[in-house]
Amino acid sequence: MRLHTTFHTARLGATEFKVVRPARTPARAVLVDTSWFLNGRFDQEAAQIAAGLWALAATSPRTLVHLPIRANAKHGPEGEPLGRGRPLDLVLLHHSLQFAPSRWKELRGRLGPGRPRTVDLPGPDPDADPGVPDLHHRENHDRFHQDIHGETLFMTGSTTMFRMGAGLFADLARRGPGQLFHHPGTHYCRSLYCHPHDRDLHLEYCEEWPAGHSDGRS
């Protein structure tokens, strides 16, 4: 899997932090904070980019991985207004970095244009089972924790969890188009289960978007 990114650095006090973003932010991707769930909707390209970013988070524990998509949520797929929820960006944060999400807005404001970098990542096994283990079980300590600061959802977890998330997005991109093609009127979705005190992340594959959501292709 080849991922085109920009790498950024900024200091907070004596500490320098690294932030990576996709070189081109997918327009057909939204993440919304609602009362019960965190709802994400992605077309195929956006899901593929997201899969790459989650895979990068699994291999780069000293880097914050940022997907800046909150501006996309003026209208959702098929023109559905998303005013019922709060649009969010996404940051993937390895727990070992010990970055305080409350400082994200300050760090984000110090990021420059960044340097382009192409990253080669191992692709997900197409024959792997994309199922999700029971992360609500009390004996499972390897779970995501969530914070929302600066209109951004922070998903803090381990290498194992980020690899699992990458597999879910890859599965969304791989199986979603076929589901909608062979079974019109249905939908394809996956869920990422988090800490019992947090909300689950519901991911849905969507093909129909308003005209303003360009896919970026000429």
Summary of the structure (lengths in Angstrom):
residues: 218
radius of gyration: 16.6
end to end distance: 22.6
largest distance: 55.5
contacts: 665
relative contact order: 0.23
helix: 28%
strand: 33%
